[in-house]
Amino acid sequence: MRRLSVLLLATAILGACAGDPPADEPAAEEPEVTSSAPALPGSRAIDRARGAADAANARALQHDTIR
């Protein structure tokens, strides 16, 4: 009896989580293409710092494998 109630509960939970079936109707309009937002003021510096860190990491790994 316990297994049946757990099975029914699990089935009800999974059934509630399932999404609606996709509609057969085609989309009315195509989505509008927009340009991306301008970069934040510090993002270029952050990208340079990440690049420098990646290069330093690559050099350190190369140095470790040579010895």
KEKEDREN-489454 format. One record per residue: x, y, z of N, C-alpha, C, CB in turn. Coordinates in nm, 2 decimals. Each point is the difference from the previous one (the first is absolute). Glycine has a CB too. Layout:
<sites>
<site n_xx="X" n_yy="Y" n_zz="Z" ca_xx="X" ca_yy="Y" ca_zz="Z" c_xx="X" c_yy="Y" c_zz="Z" cb_xx="X" cb_yy="Y" cb_zz="Z"/>
...
</sites>
This chain:
<sites>
<site n_xx="0.08" n_yy="-0.12" n_zz="0.00" ca_xx="-0.08" ca_yy="0.12" ca_zz="0.00" c_xx="0.09" c_yy="0.13" c_zz="0.00" cb_xx="-0.18" cb_yy="-0.13" cb_zz="0.12"/>
<site n_xx="0.29" n_yy="0.12" n_zz="-0.04" ca_xx="0.08" ca_yy="0.12" ca_zz="0.00" c_xx="0.07" c_yy="0.02" c_zz="-0.13" cb_xx="0.04" cb_yy="-0.05" cb_zz="0.24"/>
<site n_xx="0.00" n_yy="-0.05" n_zz="-0.31" ca_xx="0.06" ca_yy="0.02" ca_zz="-0.13" c_xx="-0.10" c_yy="0.06" c_zz="-0.10" cb_xx="0.15" cb_yy="-0.20" cb_zz="0.04"/>
<site n_xx="-0.27" n_yy="0.16" n_zz="-0.04" ca_xx="-0.10" ca_yy="0.06" ca_zz="-0.09" c_xx="-0.02" c_yy="0.14" c_zz="0.03" cb_xx="-0.11" cb_yy="-0.22" cb_zz="-0.01"/>
<site n_xx="0.10" n_yy="0.26" n_zz="0.14" ca_xx="-0.02" ca_yy="0.14" ca_zz="0.03" c_xx="0.12" c_yy="0.09" c_zz="-0.04" cb_xx="-0.15" cb_yy="-0.07" cb_zz="0.19"/>
<site n_xx="0.28" n_yy="0.01" n_zz="-0.17" ca_xx="0.12" ca_yy="0.07" ca_zz="-0.04" c_xx="0.00" c_yy="0.02" c_zz="-0.16" cb_xx="0.12" cb_yy="-0.09" cb_zz="0.21"/>
<site n_xx="-0.16" n_yy="-0.02" n_zz="-0.28" ca_xx="0.00" ca_yy="0.00" ca_zz="-0.14" c_xx="-0.10" c_yy="0.10" c_zz="-0.05" cb_xx="0.07" cb_yy="-0.24" cb_zz="-0.01"/>
<site n_xx="-0.19" n_yy="0.25" n_zz="0.07" ca_xx="-0.10" ca_yy="0.10" ca_zz="-0.04" c_xx="0.05" c_yy="0.14" c_zz="0.02" cb_xx="-0.18" cb_yy="-0.17" cb_zz="0.05"/>
<site n_xx="0.24" n_yy="0.19" n_zz="0.07" ca_xx="0.05" ca_yy="0.13" ca_zz="0.03" c_xx="0.11" c_yy="0.05" c_zz="-0.10" cb_xx="-0.05" cb_yy="-0.05" cb_zz="0.25"/>
<site n_xx="0.14" n_yy="-0.04" n_zz="-0.28" ca_xx="0.11" ca_yy="0.03" ca_zz="-0.09" c_xx="-0.05" c_yy="0.03" c_zz="-0.14" cb_xx="0.15" cb_yy="-0.15" cb_zz="0.13"/>
<site n_xx="-0.25" n_yy="0.07" n_zz="-0.17" ca_xx="-0.06" ca_yy="0.02" ca_zz="-0.13" c_xx="-0.07" c_yy="0.14" c_zz="-0.01" cb_xx="-0.03" cb_yy="-0.25" cb_zz="-0.02"/>
<site n_xx="-0.04" n_yy="0.28" n_zz="0.13" ca_xx="-0.07" ca_yy="0.13" ca_zz="0.00" c_xx="0.10" c_yy="0.12" c_zz="0.00" cb_xx="-0.19" cb_yy="-0.11" cb_zz="0.13"/>
<site n_xx="0.30" n_yy="0.09" n_zz="-0.06" ca_xx="0.11" ca_yy="0.11" ca_zz="0.00" c_xx="0.06" c_yy="0.01" c_zz="-0.13" cb_xx="0.04" cb_yy="-0.04" cb_zz="0.24"/>
<site n_xx="-0.01" n_yy="-0.07" n_zz="-0.31" ca_xx="0.06" ca_yy="0.01" ca_zz="-0.13" c_xx="-0.10" c_yy="0.05" c_zz="-0.10" cb_xx="0.15" cb_yy="-0.19" cb_zz="0.06"/>
<site n_xx="-0.27" n_yy="0.15" n_zz="-0.05" ca_xx="-0.10" ca_yy="0.05" ca_zz="-0.09" c_xx="-0.02" c_yy="0.15" c_zz="0.01" cb_xx="-0.11" cb_yy="-0.22" cb_zz="0.01"/>
<site n_xx="0.12" n_yy="0.28" n_zz="0.11" ca_xx="-0.01" ca_yy="0.14" ca_zz="0.03" c_xx="0.12" c_yy="0.08" c_zz="-0.06" cb_xx="-0.14" cb_yy="-0.05" cb_zz="0.20"/>
<site n_xx="0.26" n_yy="-0.02" n_zz="-0.20" ca_xx="0.12" ca_yy="0.07" ca_zz="-0.05" c_xx="0.01" c_yy="0.00" c_zz="-0.15" cb_xx="0.11" cb_yy="-0.07" cb_zz="0.21"/>
<site n_xx="-0.19" n_yy="-0.02" n_zz="-0.27" ca_xx="0.01" ca_yy="-0.01" ca_zz="-0.15" c_xx="-0.06" c_yy="0.13" c_zz="-0.06" cb_xx="-0.02" cb_yy="-0.25" cb_zz="0.01"/>
<site n_xx="0.09" n_yy="0.30" n_zz="-0.11" ca_xx="-0.05" ca_yy="0.12" ca_zz="-0.07" c_xx="-0.12" c_yy="-0.03" c_zz="-0.09" cb_xx="0.23" cb_yy="0.09" cb_zz="0.01"/>
<site n_xx="-0.29" n_yy="0.02" n_zz="-0.06" ca_xx="-0.11" ca_yy="-0.02" ca_zz="-0.09" c_xx="0.06" c_yy="-0.04" c_zz="-0.14" cb_xx="-0.13" cb_yy="0.18" cb_zz="0.12"/>
<site n_xx="0.06" n_yy="-0.26" n_zz="-0.19" ca_xx="0.05" ca_yy="-0.05" ca_zz="-0.13" c_xx="0.01" c_yy="0.12" c_zz="-0.09" cb_xx="-0.11" cb_yy="-0.22" cb_zz="0.03"/>
<site n_xx="0.21" n_yy="0.22" n_zz="-0.13" ca_xx="0.01" ca_yy="0.11" ca_zz="-0.08" c_xx="-0.12" c_yy="0.02" c_zz="-0.10" cb_xx="0.25" cb_yy="-0.04" cb_zz="0.01"/>
<site n_xx="-0.28" n_yy="0.17" n_zz="-0.03" ca_xx="-0.11" ca_yy="0.03" ca_zz="-0.08" c_xx="0.03" c_yy="-0.02" c_zz="-0.15" cb_xx="-0.07" cb_yy="0.17" cb_zz="0.17"/>
<site n_xx="-0.03" n_yy="-0.21" n_zz="-0.25" ca_xx="0.03" ca_yy="-0.03" ca_zz="-0.14" c_xx="-0.01" c_yy="0.13" c_zz="-0.08" cb_xx="-0.10" cb_yy="-0.23" cb_zz="0.03"/>
<site n_xx="0.06" n_yy="0.34" n_zz="0.03" ca_xx="-0.01" ca_yy="0.12" ca_zz="-0.08" c_xx="0.14" c_yy="0.06" c_zz="-0.02" cb_xx="-0.23" cb_yy="0.04" cb_zz="0.10"/>
<site n_xx="0.25" n_yy="0.01" n_zz="-0.22" ca_xx="0.13" ca_yy="0.07" ca_zz="-0.03" c_xx="0.01" c_yy="0.13" c_zz="0.07" cb_xx="0.01" cb_yy="-0.11" cb_zz="-0.22"/>
<site n_xx="0.10" n_yy="0.16" n_zz="0.24" ca_xx="0.02" ca_yy="0.13" ca_zz="0.07" c_xx="-0.06" c_yy="0.11" c_zz="-0.09" cb_xx="0.21" cb_yy="-0.08" cb_zz="0.12"/>
<site n_xx="-0.27" n_yy="0.18" n_zz="-0.06" ca_xx="-0.07" ca_yy="0.11" ca_zz="-0.07" c_xx="0.10" c_yy="0.09" c_zz="-0.06" cb_xx="-0.19" cb_yy="-0.02" cb_zz="0.15"/>
<site n_xx="0.30" n_yy="0.05" n_zz="-0.08" ca_xx="0.10" ca_yy="0.10" ca_zz="-0.05" c_xx="0.14" c_yy="-0.06" c_zz="0.03" cb_xx="-0.16" cb_yy="0.20" cb_zz="0.03"/>
<site n_xx="0.25" n_yy="-0.15" n_zz="-0.11" ca_xx="0.14" ca_yy="-0.04" ca_zz="0.03" c_xx="0.05" c_yy="0.10" c_zz="0.11" cb_xx="0.04" cb_yy="-0.09" cb_zz="-0.23"/>
<site n_xx="0.05" n_yy="0.04" n_zz="0.32" ca_xx="0.05" ca_yy="0.09" ca_zz="0.11" c_xx="0.08" c_yy="0.11" c_zz="-0.06" cb_xx="0.00" cb_yy="-0.20" cb_zz="0.16"/>
<site n_xx="0.00" n_yy="0.31" n_zz="-0.10" ca_xx="0.07" ca_yy="0.12" ca_zz="-0.05" c_xx="0.15" c_yy="-0.02" c_zz="0.04" cb_xx="-0.20" cb_yy="0.15" cb_zz="0.02"/>
<site n_xx="0.29" n_yy="-0.13" n_zz="-0.11" ca_xx="0.14" ca_yy="-0.01" ca_zz="0.02" c_xx="0.05" c_yy="0.13" c_zz="0.06" cb_xx="0.03" cb_yy="-0.16" cb_zz="-0.19"/>
<site n_xx="0.03" n_yy="0.16" n_zz="0.30" ca_xx="0.05" ca_yy="0.12" ca_zz="0.07" c_xx="0.15" c_yy="-0.01" c_zz="0.02" cb_xx="-0.21" cb_yy="0.03" cb_zz="0.12"/>
<site n_xx="0.28" n_yy="0.08" n_zz="-0.11" ca_xx="0.14" ca_yy="0.00" ca_zz="0.02" c_xx="0.03" c_yy="-0.02" c_zz="0.15" cb_xx="0.04" cb_yy="0.15" cb_zz="-0.20"/>
<site n_xx="0.08" n_yy="-0.20" n_zz="0.23" ca_xx="0.04" ca_yy="-0.02" ca_zz="0.14" c_xx="0.02" c_yy="0.13" c_zz="0.07" cb_xx="0.10" cb_yy="-0.22" cb_zz="-0.07"/>
<site n_xx="-0.11" n_yy="0.21" n_zz="0.20" ca_xx="0.02" ca_yy="0.12" ca_zz="0.08" c_xx="0.15" c_yy="0.04" c_zz="0.00" cb_xx="-0.20" cb_yy="-0.06" cb_zz="0.14"/>
<site n_xx="0.23" n_yy="0.18" n_zz="-0.12" ca_xx="0.14" ca_yy="0.04" ca_zz="0.00" c_xx="0.07" c_yy="-0.06" c_zz="0.12" cb_xx="-0.06" cb_yy="0.22" cb_zz="-0.11"/>
<site n_xx="0.19" n_yy="-0.24" n_zz="0.10" ca_xx="0.07" ca_yy="-0.06" ca_zz="0.11" c_xx="0.02" c_yy="0.09" c_zz="0.11" cb_xx="0.12" cb_yy="-0.14" cb_zz="-0.16"/>
<site n_xx="-0.11" n_yy="0.08" n_zz="0.28" ca_xx="0.02" ca_yy="0.08" ca_zz="0.12" c_xx="0.14" c_yy="0.07" c_zz="0.00" cb_xx="-0.16" cb_yy="-0.15" cb_zz="0.13"/>
<site n_xx="0.18" n_yy="0.26" n_zz="-0.06" ca_xx="0.12" ca_yy="0.07" ca_zz="-0.01" c_xx="0.13" c_yy="-0.08" c_zz="0.04" cb_xx="-0.13" cb_yy="0.20" cb_zz="0.05"/>
<site n_xx="0.12" n_yy="-0.29" n_zz="0.05" ca_xx="0.11" ca_yy="-0.08" ca_zz="0.04" c_xx="0.02" c_yy="-0.13" c_zz="-0.06" cb_xx="-0.03" cb_yy="0.12" cb_zz="0.21"/>
<site n_xx="-0.06" n_yy="-0.16" n_zz="-0.30" ca_xx="0.00" ca_yy="-0.13" ca_zz="-0.06" c_xx="0.12" c_yy="-0.03" c_zz="-0.08" cb_xx="-0.25" cb_yy="0.00" cb_zz="0.00"/>
<site n_xx="0.30" n_yy="0.10" n_zz="-0.07" ca_xx="0.12" ca_yy="-0.01" ca_zz="-0.09" c_xx="0.12" c_yy="-0.03" c_zz="0.09" cb_xx="-0.09" cb_yy="0.15" cb_zz="-0.17"/>
<site n_xx="0.10" n_yy="-0.08" n_zz="0.28" ca_xx="0.12" ca_yy="-0.03" ca_zz="0.10" c_xx="-0.01" c_yy="-0.14" c_zz="0.06" cb_xx="0.01" cb_yy="0.25" cb_zz="0.05"/>
<site n_xx="-0.13" n_yy="-0.29" n_zz="-0.02" ca_xx="-0.02" ca_yy="-0.13" ca_zz="0.05" c_xx="0.04" c_yy="-0.11" c_zz="-0.10" cb_xx="-0.19" cb_yy="0.09" cb_zz="0.15"/>
<site n_xx="0.15" n_yy="-0.07" n_zz="-0.27" ca_xx="0.04" ca_yy="-0.09" ca_zz="-0.11" c_xx="0.15" c_yy="-0.01" c_zz="-0.02" cb_xx="-0.22" cb_yy="0.04" cb_zz="-0.11"/>
<site n_xx="0.29" n_yy="0.08" n_zz="0.12" ca_xx="0.14" ca_yy="0.00" ca_zz="-0.01" c_xx="0.07" c_yy="-0.07" c_zz="0.11" cb_xx="-0.02" cb_yy="0.21" cb_zz="-0.12"/>
<site n_xx="-0.04" n_yy="-0.19" n_zz="0.24" ca_xx="0.06" ca_yy="-0.07" ca_zz="0.12" c_xx="-0.02" c_yy="-0.15" c_zz="-0.01" cb_xx="-0.05" cb_yy="0.21" cb_zz="0.14"/>
<site n_xx="-0.07" n_yy="-0.25" n_zz="-0.19" ca_xx="-0.02" ca_yy="-0.15" ca_zz="-0.01" c_xx="0.09" c_yy="-0.05" c_zz="-0.11" cb_xx="-0.24" cb_yy="0.03" cb_zz="0.07"/>
<site n_xx="0.27" n_yy="0.04" n_zz="-0.17" ca_xx="0.09" ca_yy="-0.05" ca_zz="-0.11" c_xx="0.14" c_yy="-0.01" c_zz="0.06" cb_xx="-0.14" cb_yy="0.11" cb_zz="-0.18"/>
<site n_xx="0.18" n_yy="-0.01" n_zz="0.26" ca_xx="0.14" ca_yy="0.00" ca_zz="0.06" c_xx="0.01" c_yy="-0.12" c_zz="0.09" cb_xx="0.02" cb_yy="0.25" cb_zz="-0.02"/>
<site n_xx="-0.12" n_yy="-0.28" n_zz="0.10" ca_xx="0.00" ca_yy="-0.11" ca_zz="0.09" c_xx="0.00" c_yy="-0.13" c_zz="-0.07" cb_xx="-0.12" cb_yy="0.14" cb_zz="0.17"/>
<site n_xx="0.05" n_yy="-0.15" n_zz="-0.28" ca_xx="0.00" ca_yy="-0.13" ca_zz="-0.08" c_xx="0.14" c_yy="-0.02" c_zz="-0.06" cb_xx="-0.24" cb_yy="0.03" cb_zz="-0.05"/>
<site n_xx="0.30" n_yy="0.08" n_zz="0.00" ca_xx="0.14" ca_yy="-0.01" ca_zz="-0.06" c_xx="0.10" c_yy="-0.04" c_zz="0.11" cb_xx="-0.06" cb_yy="0.17" cb_zz="-0.17"/>
<site n_xx="0.05" n_yy="-0.11" n_zz="0.29" ca_xx="0.09" ca_yy="-0.03" ca_zz="0.11" c_xx="-0.02" c_yy="-0.15" c_zz="0.04" cb_xx="0.00" cb_yy="0.24" cb_zz="0.08"/>
<site n_xx="-0.12" n_yy="-0.28" n_zz="-0.08" ca_xx="-0.03" ca_yy="-0.14" ca_zz="0.04" c_xx="0.06" c_yy="-0.10" c_zz="-0.10" cb_xx="-0.21" cb_yy="0.08" cb_zz="0.12"/>
<site n_xx="0.20" n_yy="-0.04" n_zz="-0.25" ca_xx="0.05" ca_yy="-0.09" ca_zz="-0.11" c_xx="0.15" c_yy="-0.01" c_zz="0.01" cb_xx="-0.19" cb_yy="0.06" cb_zz="-0.14"/>
<site n_xx="0.26" n_yy="0.06" n_zz="0.17" ca_xx="0.14" ca_yy="0.00" ca_zz="0.01" c_xx="0.05" c_yy="-0.08" c_zz="0.12" cb_xx="0.00" cb_yy="0.22" cb_zz="-0.10"/>
<site n_xx="-0.08" n_yy="-0.21" n_zz="0.21" ca_xx="0.04" ca_yy="-0.08" ca_zz="0.12" c_xx="-0.02" c_yy="-0.15" c_zz="-0.02" cb_xx="-0.07" cb_yy="0.19" cb_zz="0.14"/>
<site n_xx="-0.03" n_yy="-0.23" n_zz="-0.21" ca_xx="-0.02" ca_yy="-0.14" ca_zz="-0.03" c_xx="0.11" c_yy="-0.05" c_zz="-0.10" cb_xx="-0.25" cb_yy="0.03" cb_zz="0.04"/>
<site n_xx="0.29" n_yy="0.05" n_zz="-0.13" ca_xx="0.11" ca_yy="-0.03" ca_zz="-0.09" c_xx="0.13" c_yy="-0.02" c_zz="0.07" cb_xx="-0.12" cb_yy="0.12" cb_zz="-0.19"/>
<site n_xx="0.14" n_yy="-0.03" n_zz="0.28" ca_xx="0.13" ca_yy="0.00" ca_zz="0.08" c_xx="0.00" c_yy="-0.13" c_zz="0.09" cb_xx="0.01" cb_yy="0.26" cb_zz="0.00"/>
<site n_xx="-0.12" n_yy="-0.29" n_zz="0.06" ca_xx="-0.01" ca_yy="-0.12" ca_zz="0.08" c_xx="0.02" c_yy="-0.13" c_zz="-0.08" cb_xx="-0.15" cb_yy="0.12" cb_zz="0.16"/>
<site n_xx="0.11" n_yy="-0.12" n_zz="-0.28" ca_xx="0.01" ca_yy="-0.13" ca_zz="-0.08" c_xx="0.14" c_yy="-0.01" c_zz="-0.06" cb_xx="-0.25" cb_yy="0.01" cb_zz="-0.05"/>
<site n_xx="0.32" n_yy="0.10" n_zz="0.03" ca_xx="0.14" ca_yy="-0.01" ca_zz="-0.05" c_xx="0.09" c_yy="-0.06" c_zz="0.10" cb_xx="-0.04" cb_yy="0.21" cb_zz="-0.14"/>
<site n_xx="0.03" n_yy="-0.17" n_zz="0.26" ca_xx="0.09" ca_yy="-0.06" ca_zz="0.10" c_xx="-0.03" c_yy="-0.13" c_zz="0.04" cb_xx="0.03" cb_yy="0.22" cb_zz="0.08"/>
</sites>
